[in-house]
Amino acid sequence: MTITGTHINYFLVCQRKLWLFSHSIQMEHTNDAVEEGKLIHETAYPQRASKYEEIQVEGVKIDYYDTKKKQIHEIKKSSKLREAHLWQLKYYLYVLEKNGIEVQSGLLEYPTERQTEEVWLSEVDREIIKGYLVEIQDIIQNEKVPDLIHHSRCKKCSYYDFCYINEKEK
C-alpha cells in the first residue's frame, strides 16, 4: 500500500481513523468541516493555479509547487492539528526528495488565521518519518481496528457517528 500524506496526518491525529481510512471506510464526504477546508483551499489563493505547478509522486499530491523557489505549499483550515499538518508537509518533502525532485522547504499556511510557517526537513525528521511508516504499516495490517481515543476533537471528526454508534451517553 502506498502511504499518503493523509495517512501520516491520520496516524498523528487518530490511529482508529487511520485504520478505517486505510480499509476503504471513508467518511470525509459527510463532514461540513472537510467541505469548508476544501473551499478555503480553492479560494484563499486564487492566483496560484496559474503561477505554481501541481505534482503527484508516489501517491502524494502536492497542490502548489513553486519551481523557482523549489518550495511546496500546504494550505489548512485551522492550526488546531498543527503537529499533524507539520509532519504531513515534512512527509511531502521526504517523498519529493526521495524521488529526486529538488525541494528546499515547504510553507504551512493557515489563511483564515493569517499564519504561515516555513518548514524544512532535517536528518532527524527523516528518521522519524521512517519510524512512522513502519508504525503505519503495522496499524493498517492489523486485523483489529484500534480502540477509541475519547478526545474532545472526536465530536468534529467525520468518523464520529461511525465510532460512537454503540457508545452510551455519559
C-alpha positions in Angstrom: 0.0 0.0 0.0 1.2 3.5 -0.8 1.4 5.8 2.2 0.0 9.3 1.5 0.1 12.5 3.5 -3.4 11.7 4.7 -2.1 8.5 6.3 0.6 10.5 8.1 -1.9 13.1 9.3 -4.4 10.5 10.5 -1.6 8.5 12.2 -0.8 11.5 14.3 -4.5 12.5 15.0 -6.2 9.2 15.5 -4.9 5.7 14.7 -8.5 4.4 14.5 -9.3 6.9 11.8 -6.1 5.8 10.0 -7.2 2.2 10.1 -10.7 2.9 8.9 -9.5 5.2 6.1 -6.9 2.6 5.0 -9.6 -0.1 4.9 -11.7 2.0 2.5 -14.1 3.2 5.1 -14.0 6.9 4.2 -16.4 9.3 5.8 -14.9 12.7 4.8 -17.6 13.3 2.3 -20.1 13.6 5.1 -18.3 16.3 7.1 -19.1 20.0 6.7 -15.6 20.9 8.1 -13.9 18.9 5.3 -16.0 20.8 2.7 -15.1 24.1 4.4 -11.5 23.2 4.2 -11.8 22.4 0.5 -13.4 25.7 -0.1 -10.7 27.6 1.7 -8.1 25.7 -0.3 -9.8 26.6 -3.6 -10.4 30.3 -2.8 -7.7 31.5 -0.4 -5.1 32.0 -3.1 -6.8 32.1 -6.5 -3.8 33.3 -8.4 -1.8 30.2 -7.5 -3.4 27.9 -10.0 -1.7 29.7 -12.9 1.5 30.5 -11.0 2.5 27.2 -9.5 2.5 23.6 -10.7 0.6 20.6 -9.3 2.7 17.5 -9.0 2.0 13.9 -7.9 4.6 11.4 -6.8 4.1 8.0 -5.1 0.5 8.8 -4.3 1.4 12.1 -2.8 -0.4 15.0 -4.4 1.2 18.5 -4.0 -1.2 21.2 -4.9 1.3 24.0 -5.2 5.0 23.6 -6.1 6.9 26.8 -6.8 9.5 25.7 -9.3 11.6 28.9 -8.9 11.9 28.7 -5.1 11.8 24.9 -5.0 9.1 25.2 -2.3 5.8 23.4 -1.7 2.7 24.9 -0.1 0.2 23.2 2.1 -3.0 25.0 3.0 -5.0 24.1 6.1 -8.2 25.4 7.6 -7.1 25.7 11.2 -3.9 25.3 13.2 -5.6 23.1 15.8 -3.9 20.0 14.4 -0.7 21.8 13.6 1.6 18.9 14.6 -0.1 16.5 12.2 -0.1 19.2 9.5 3.6 19.8 10.1 4.5 16.1 9.7 2.3 15.8 6.7 4.2 18.6 5.0 7.6 17.1 6.1 6.4 13.8 4.6 5.8 15.5 1.3 9.3 17.0 1.4 10.6 13.5 2.2 8.8 11.8 -0.7 9.9 14.5 -3.2 13.5 14.3 -2.1 13.4 10.5 -2.2 12.2 10.8 -5.8 14.9 13.2 -6.9 12.7 16.3 -7.1 14.6 19.3 -5.8 12.8 21.0 -3.0 14.2 23.4 -0.4 11.3 23.8 2.0 7.6 23.9 2.5 5.1 26.5 3.6 2.4 25.5 6.0 -0.4 28.1 5.5 -3.5 28.9 7.6 -5.2 31.6 5.5 -8.1 32.1 7.8 -5.7 32.7 10.7 -3.3 34.7 8.6 -0.4 32.4 9.6 2.4 31.0 7.5 5.3 28.8 8.7 8.3 27.7 6.7 9.2 24.0 7.2 12.4 22.2 6.4 13.3 18.5 6.6 16.2 17.5 8.8 18.1 14.3 9.1 16.3 13.6 12.4 12.9 14.2 10.7 13.9 11.6 8.0 14.5 9.0 10.7 11.2 9.9 12.5 9.3 9.6 9.2 10.8 6.1 8.6 9.6 5.1 12.0 6.2 6.5 11.3 6.0 4.5 8.1 6.7 1.2 9.9 4.1 2.0 12.6 1.5 3.0 10.0 2.0 -0.3 8.1 1.6 -2.2 11.4 -1.7 -0.4 12.2 -3.0 -0.9 8.6 -2.1 -4.6 8.5 -3.6 -5.3 11.9 -7.0 -7.1 11.6 -8.4 -5.3 14.6 -9.5 -1.7 14.5 -7.6 0.4 17.1 -9.6 1.5 20.2 -11.4 4.8 20.5 -9.3 7.6 21.9 -12.2 9.6 23.5 -10.7 13.0 22.7 -12.6 16.3 22.6 -11.8 16.6 18.9 -13.7 13.4 18.1 -17.0 15.3 18.0 -15.9 17.3 14.9 -14.5 14.2 13.2 -16.1 12.8 10.1 -15.9 9.3 11.6 -17.7 10.4 14.8 -21.0 8.7 14.1 -19.2 5.6 12.9 -17.0 5.3 16.0 -19.6 6.2 18.6 -22.7 4.4 17.3 -22.7 1.9 20.1 -21.4 4.2 22.8 -23.8 5.0 25.7 -24.3 8.6 26.6 -22.5 9.6 29.8 
